[in-house]
């Protein structure tokens, strides 16, 4: 792991998760932090993973369903999702979302 502590997010290549969700991701040995730009109407299908996830809504309006409970979240809201809990989302407007995953998203390292 490169622990040079001073870096610039502009130096990180964009990656596409699915249509309408594009972001940059920072990895350490133990966590991943992603910065997503999400287009209005983008749908993140229901899924689950081994990672704990915290999603912070920077901008926009997002409909999140976590373990069958649906809520609309807006700028300033965050969602904590335990490991292996099913979740999905729909962007009601253009959004900016920061996600933190523990442990590191090894599957995103190749993106």
Backbone as ProteinMPNN parsed JSONL, in Angstrom:
{"seq_chain_A": "XXXXXXXXXXXXXXXXXXXXXXXXXXXXXXXXXXXXXXXXXXXXXXXXXXXXXXXXXXXXXXXXXXXXXXXXXXXXXXXXXXXXXXXXXXXXXXXXXXXXXXXXXXXXXXX", "coords_chain_A": {"N_chain_A": [[0.842, -1.185, 0.0], [0.547, 2.186, -0.834], [1.41, 4.642, 1.209], [1.782, 7.367, 0.992], [0.909, 10.332, 2.255], [-0.174, 12.68, 1.234], [-2.225, 13.47, -1.313], [-4.046, 13.888, -4.443], [-7.384, 13.882, -5.395], [-8.048, 14.253, -8.034], [-6.16, 12.909, -9.437], [-6.938, 10.315, -9.545], [-8.283, 7.776, -11.506], [-11.476, 7.81, -13.101], [-14.172, 5.489, -12.592], [-16.71, 3.32, -13.836], [-19.499, 2.096, -12.243], [-22.1, 1.086, -12.751], [-24.452, 1.841, -15.405], [-24.941, 5.269, -15.215], [-23.747, 5.612, -12.746], [-20.819, 6.778, -11.695], [-17.505, 7.014, -10.503], [-14.786, 7.801, -8.224], [-12.28, 6.099, -6.382], [-10.704, 5.497, -3.288], [-8.297, 3.485, -1.78], [-7.244, 1.746, 1.135], [-5.366, -0.566, 3.115], [-7.367, -1.59, 4.719], [-9.844, -0.383, 4.224], [-12.202, 1.098, 1.876], [-12.941, 4.073, 0.143], [-15.307, 5.802, -1.595], [-16.25, 8.15, -4.127], [-19.008, 9.094, -5.593], [-20.664, 10.151, -8.545], [-23.908, 10.384, -9.422], [-26.375, 9.841, -11.753], [-29.602, 11.262, -12.298], [-32.311, 9.031, -12.06], [-30.77, 6.763, -12.196], [-30.425, 3.345, -11.326], [-29.596, 1.275, -8.713], [-29.408, -2.001, -8.468], [-30.888, -4.429, -6.183], [-28.61, -5.829, -3.905], [-25.982, -7.429, -2.03], [-23.125, -7.517, 0.143], [-19.954, -8.472, 1.614], [-19.038, -6.358, 3.012], [-19.187, -3.791, 5.513], [-21.009, -0.803, 5.134], [-21.097, 2.677, 4.814], [-23.018, 5.273, 3.649], [-22.924, 8.534, 2.572], [-24.87, 11.264, 1.767], [-24.055, 13.79, -0.254], [-25.084, 15.609, -2.111], [-28.289, 16.063, -3.603], [-31.151, 13.836, -4.037], [-32.059, 10.722, -2.941], [-33.404, 7.508, -3.166], [-33.351, 4.979, -0.936], [-33.338, 1.541, -0.236], [-33.095, -0.6, 2.385], [-32.684, -3.706, 3.629], [-35.383, -4.206, 3.143], [-36.672, -1.896, 4.044], [-37.676, 1.259, 2.978], [-36.521, 4.505, 2.309], [-36.377, 8.019, 1.641], [-33.523, 9.848, 1.156], [-31.576, 12.788, 1.685], [-29.293, 15.544, 1.023], [-26.82, 15.626, 3.485], [-27.808, 13.511, 4.949], [-27.043, 10.17, 6.107], [-26.44, 6.652, 5.679], [-26.135, 3.658, 7.389], [-25.069, 0.476, 6.657], [-25.126, -2.826, 7.455], [-22.874, -5.636, 7.113], [-23.604, -7.994, 4.547], [-26.313, -7.335, 4.328], [-29.199, -6.923, 2.373], [-29.583, -4.368, -0.093], [-30.683, -1.538, -2.056], [-31.004, 1.127, -4.493], [-32.304, 4.221, -5.856], [-31.726, 7.009, -7.837], [-33.264, 9.99, -7.362], [-32.777, 12.524, -8.138], [-29.97, 14.158, -9.727], [-27.068, 13.116, -8.04], [-24.515, 13.312, -5.48], [-22.522, 11.129, -3.79], [-20.811, 9.805, -1.024], [-19.245, 6.847, -0.265], [-18.186, 4.571, 2.216], [-16.4, 1.652, 2.742], [-15.832, -1.253, 4.658], [-14.426, -4.38, 5.126], [-11.737, -3.42, 2.85], [-12.722, -2.85, -0.565], [-11.904, -5.137, -2.518], [-12.77, -5.971, -5.019], [-13.166, -3.587, -6.345], [-10.666, -2.581, -6.776], [-9.492, -3.141, -9.218], [-10.748, -1.495, -10.947]], "CA_chain_A": [[0.0, 0.0, 0.0], [1.253, 3.463, -0.897], [0.907, 5.501, 2.277], [2.098, 8.776, 0.799], [-0.319, 10.867, 2.846], [-0.717, 13.839, 0.528], [-2.59, 13.101, -2.68], [-5.131, 14.674, -5.022], [-8.426, 13.014, -5.967], [-8.05, 14.44, -9.493], [-5.209, 11.965, -10.016], [-7.543, 8.983, -9.56], [-9.077, 7.517, -12.704], [-12.907, 7.519, -12.925], [-14.634, 4.164, -12.992], [-18.158, 3.169, -13.946], [-20.039, 0.953, -11.505], [-23.161, 0.688, -13.683], [-24.918, 3.034, -16.117], [-25.418, 6.36, -14.366], [-22.974, 5.714, -11.499], [-19.403, 6.902, -12.012], [-16.837, 7.545, -9.33], [-13.371, 7.621, -7.925], [-12.198, 5.341, -5.147], [-9.447, 5.478, -2.548], [-8.155, 2.234, -1.035], [-6.155, 1.452, 2.059], [-5.376, -2.01, 3.349], [-8.527, -2.016, 5.49], [-11.108, 0.241, 3.833], [-12.302, 1.798, 0.593], [-13.788, 5.269, 0.206], [-15.638, 6.149, -2.975], [-16.917, 9.42, -4.391], [-19.823, 8.773, -6.76], [-21.604, 11.044, -9.203], [-24.996, 9.492, -9.814], [-27.336, 10.538, -12.607], [-31.025, 11.103, -12.01], [-32.901, 7.849, -12.669], [-29.898, 5.583, -12.081], [-30.948, 2.322, -10.417], [-28.646, 0.305, -8.181], [-30.243, -3.161, -8.14], [-30.655, -5.031, -4.871], [-27.397, -6.639, -3.79], [-25.374, -7.422, -0.703], [-21.702, -7.822, 0.097], [-19.359, -8.759, 2.923], [-18.542, -5.111, 3.575], [-20.012, -2.771, 6.135], [-21.033, 0.35, 4.232], [-21.747, 3.927, 5.207], [-23.236, 6.137, 2.491], [-23.222, 9.925, 2.936], [-25.43, 11.999, 0.632], [-23.525, 15.155, -0.323], [-26.016, 16.426, -2.897], [-29.349, 15.353, -4.297], [-32.208, 13.078, -3.366], [-31.796, 9.319, -3.243], [-34.298, 6.562, -2.496], [-32.587, 3.816, -0.5], [-34.036, 0.44, 0.426], [-32.144, -1.41, 3.15], [-33.343, -4.817, 4.321], [-36.827, -4.091, 2.954], [-37.184, -0.59, 4.482], [-37.374, 2.282, 1.983], [-36.527, 5.895, 2.766], [-35.759, 9.021, 0.776], [-32.47, 10.551, 1.87], [-31.145, 14.001, 1.006], [-27.987, 16.06, 1.434], [-26.593, 15.632, 4.927], [-28.19, 12.218, 5.518], [-26.182, 9.028, 5.837], [-27.044, 5.337, 5.893], [-25.209, 2.6, 7.799], [-25.547, -0.816, 6.177], [-24.304, -3.916, 7.993], [-22.41, -6.635, 6.148], [-24.542, -8.995, 4.027], [-27.704, -6.876, 4.333], [-29.602, -6.509, 1.028], [-29.921, -2.955, -0.262], [-30.805, -1.044, -3.421], [-31.207, 2.573, -4.486], [-32.702, 4.915, -7.076], [-31.441, 8.445, -7.771], [-34.433, 10.795, -7.719], [-32.161, 13.686, -8.785], [-28.525, 13.95, -9.792], [-26.575, 13.0, -6.661], [-23.123, 13.043, -5.132], [-22.567, 10.257, -2.622], [-19.551, 9.238, -0.548], [-19.418, 5.541, 0.372], [-17.026, 3.987, 2.879], [-16.567, 0.201, 2.873], [-14.877, -1.982, 5.49], [-13.035, -4.184, 4.71], [-11.455, -2.858, 1.537], [-13.406, -3.447, -1.716], [-10.911, -5.718, -3.428], [-13.362, -6.032, -6.352], [-13.076, -2.262, -6.959], [-9.264, -2.196, -7.005], [-9.139, -3.279, -10.632], [-11.538, -0.521, -11.715]], "C_chain_A": [[0.878, 1.236, 0.0], [0.666, 4.387, 0.163], [1.464, 6.908, 2.209], [0.84, 9.532, 1.214], [-0.937, 12.036, 2.1], [-0.958, 13.48, -0.928], [-3.724, 14.0, -3.163], [-6.118, 13.735, -5.706], [-8.467, 13.127, -7.488], [-7.109, 13.462, -10.187], [-5.76, 10.538, -10.104], [-8.444, 8.858, -10.784], [-10.544, 7.246, -12.331], [-13.188, 6.064, -13.27], [-16.155, 4.128, -12.95], [-18.576, 1.914, -13.183], [-21.117, 0.296, -12.351], [-23.566, 1.951, -14.425], [-25.445, 4.054, -15.113], [-24.683, 6.511, -13.045], [-21.491, 5.634, -11.841], [-18.708, 7.501, -10.801], [-15.348, 7.358, -9.315], [-13.318, 6.9, -6.587], [-10.779, 5.356, -4.598], [-9.426, 4.185, -1.747], [-7.025, 2.343, -0.02], [-6.174, -0.062, 2.237], [-6.688, -2.471, 3.973], [-9.859, -1.384, 5.101], [-11.006, 0.822, 2.432], [-13.265, 2.956, 0.773], [-14.038, 5.719, -1.221], [-16.424, 7.449, -3.03], [-17.686, 9.235, -5.695], [-20.634, 9.967, -7.231], [-22.666, 10.143, -9.806], [-26.044, 10.302, -10.579], [-28.769, 10.254, -12.178], [-31.561, 9.887, -12.771], [-32.038, 6.602, -12.599], [-30.455, 4.638, -11.017], [-29.816, 1.388, -10.018], [-29.47, -0.89, -7.732], [-29.924, -3.706, -6.75], [-29.442, -5.949, -4.921], [-26.973, -6.654, -2.323], [-23.913, -7.818, -0.859], [-21.176, -7.991, 1.513], [-18.953, -7.494, 3.668], [-19.601, -4.392, 4.394], [-19.923, -1.558, 5.22], [-21.705, 1.517, 4.93], [-21.815, 4.797, 3.97], [-23.665, 7.512, 2.977], [-23.696, 10.66, 1.692], [-24.906, 13.432, 0.692], [-24.507, 16.095, -1.005], [-27.086, 15.516, -3.458], [-30.307, 14.621, -3.388], [-32.144, 11.644, -3.871], [-32.803, 8.467, -2.498], [-33.509, 5.296, -2.208], [-33.527, 2.787, 0.1], [-32.973, -0.44, 1.075], [-32.936, -2.448, 3.93], [-34.87, -4.66, 4.291], [-37.431, -2.768, 3.39], [-36.728, 0.488, 3.518], [-37.513, 3.672, 2.595], [-35.94, 6.777, 1.672], [-34.769, 9.792, 1.632], [-31.988, 11.716, 1.012], [-29.809, 14.456, 1.579], [-27.898, 16.172, 2.954], [-26.978, 14.335, 5.608], [-27.12, 11.18, 5.23], [-26.889, 7.756, 6.25], [-25.927, 4.39, 6.313], [-25.822, 1.269, 7.399], [-24.596, -1.89, 6.688], [-23.9, -4.872, 6.867], [-23.526, -7.616, 5.817], [-26.014, -8.602, 4.079], [-28.075, -6.425, 2.923], [-29.993, -5.033, 0.991], [-29.946, -2.603, -1.748], [-31.055, 0.457, -3.343], [-31.633, 3.059, -5.864], [-32.409, 6.395, -6.874], [-32.667, 9.215, -8.254], [-34.018, 12.104, -8.379], [-30.71, 13.288, -9.064], [-28.005, 13.997, -8.361], [-25.052, 12.913, -6.621], [-23.16, 12.3, -3.813], [-21.149, 9.787, -2.301], [-19.882, 7.932, 0.155], [-18.098, 5.123, 1.002], [-17.347, 2.517, 3.125], [-15.453, -0.37, 3.747], [-15.29, -3.439, 5.472], [-12.947, -3.585, 3.306], [-12.222, -3.603, 0.435], [-12.369, -3.935, -2.717], [-11.445, -5.752, -4.855], [-13.34, -4.692, -7.068], [-11.635, -1.864, -7.278], [-8.869, -2.273, -8.462], [-9.867, -2.264, -11.51], [-10.718, 0.705, -12.046]], "O_chain_A": [[1.847, 1.316, 0.755], [-0.461, 4.86, 0.018], [1.608, 7.575, 3.234], [-0.201, 9.379, 0.575], [-2.108, 12.354, 2.311], [-0.02, 13.22, -1.682], [-4.29, 14.774, -2.39], [-5.722, 12.888, -6.507], [-8.882, 12.184, -8.162], [-7.241, 13.214, -11.386], [-5.117, 9.657, -10.674], [-9.264, 9.735, -11.057], [-10.819, 6.538, -11.362], [-12.529, 5.479, -14.13], [-16.795, 4.807, -12.146], [-18.077, 0.818, -13.44], [-21.056, -0.9, -12.634], [-23.071, 3.032, -14.108], [-26.286, 3.74, -14.271], [-24.962, 7.444, -12.293], [-20.976, 4.583, -12.222], [-19.251, 8.391, -10.145], [-14.74, 6.836, -10.25], [-14.207, 7.068, -5.752], [-9.799, 5.244, -5.334], [-10.416, 3.827, -1.11], [-5.988, 2.952, -0.284], [-6.935, -0.756, 1.562], [-7.089, -3.619, 3.782], [-10.904, -1.805, 5.598], [-9.923, 1.014, 1.88], [-14.276, 2.838, 1.465], [-13.099, 5.986, -1.97], [-17.16, 7.796, -2.106], [-17.094, 9.22, -6.774], [-21.215, 10.7, -6.43], [-22.365, 9.251, -10.599], [-26.531, 11.324, -10.094], [-29.098, 9.148, -11.751], [-31.304, 9.726, -13.964], [-32.505, 5.505, -12.903], [-30.895, 5.069, -9.952], [-29.16, 0.786, -10.869], [-30.165, -0.811, -6.719], [-28.841, -3.478, -6.21], [-29.273, -6.738, -5.851], [-27.557, -5.961, -1.489], [-23.52, -8.387, -1.877], [-21.866, -7.691, 2.487], [-18.564, -7.558, 4.835], [-20.774, -4.378, 4.023], [-18.886, -1.312, 4.603], [-22.752, 1.363, 5.558], [-20.801, 5.036, 3.314], [-24.65, 7.643, 3.704], [-23.001, 10.676, 0.676], [-25.273, 14.195, 1.585], [-24.736, 17.217, -0.554], [-26.835, 14.347, -3.752], [-30.285, 14.757, -2.165], [-32.17, 11.392, -5.075], [-33.033, 8.685, -1.309], [-33.052, 4.619, -3.129], [-34.423, 3.138, 0.868], [-32.075, -0.954, 0.408], [-33.755, -2.109, 4.783], [-35.556, -4.942, 5.274], [-38.61, -2.531, 3.129], [-35.532, 0.627, 3.261], [-38.479, 3.972, 3.296], [-35.112, 6.333, 0.878], [-35.116, 10.319, 2.689], [-31.989, 11.645, -0.217], [-29.266, 13.84, 2.496], [-28.776, 16.732, 3.61], [-26.534, 14.07, 6.725], [-26.383, 11.282, 4.249], [-27.814, 7.774, 7.061], [-24.885, 4.329, 5.66], [-26.96, 0.969, 7.759], [-23.402, -1.866, 6.388], [-24.521, -4.897, 5.805], [-24.296, -8.017, 6.689], [-26.881, -9.456, 3.892], [-27.352, -5.627, 2.327], [-30.638, -4.518, 1.905], [-29.324, -3.268, -2.577], [-31.29, 0.998, -2.262], [-31.372, 2.422, -6.885], [-32.797, 6.974, -5.859], [-33.059, 9.105, -9.416], [-34.807, 12.723, -9.093], [-30.276, 12.203, -8.678], [-28.448, 14.821, -7.561], [-24.401, 12.503, -7.582], [-23.748, 12.769, -2.838], [-20.387, 9.42, -3.196], [-20.707, 7.908, 1.069], [-17.03, 5.294, 0.413], [-18.41, 2.175, 3.642], [-14.284, -0.016, 3.595], [-16.446, -3.724, 5.787], [-13.96, -3.289, 2.672], [-12.36, -4.825, 0.486], [-12.007, -3.218, -3.65], [-10.679, -5.585, -5.804], [-13.483, -4.655, -8.29], [-11.419, -0.886, -7.995], [-7.989, -1.532, -8.899], [-9.608, -2.198, -12.711], [-11.219, 1.628, -12.688]]}, "name": "protein", "num_of_chains": 1, "seq": "XXXXXXXXXXXXXXXXXXXXXXXXXXXXXXXXXXXXXXXXXXXXXXXXXXXXXXXXXXXXXXXXXXXXXXXXXXXXXXXXXXXXXXXXXXXXXXXXXXXXXXXXXXXXXXX"}
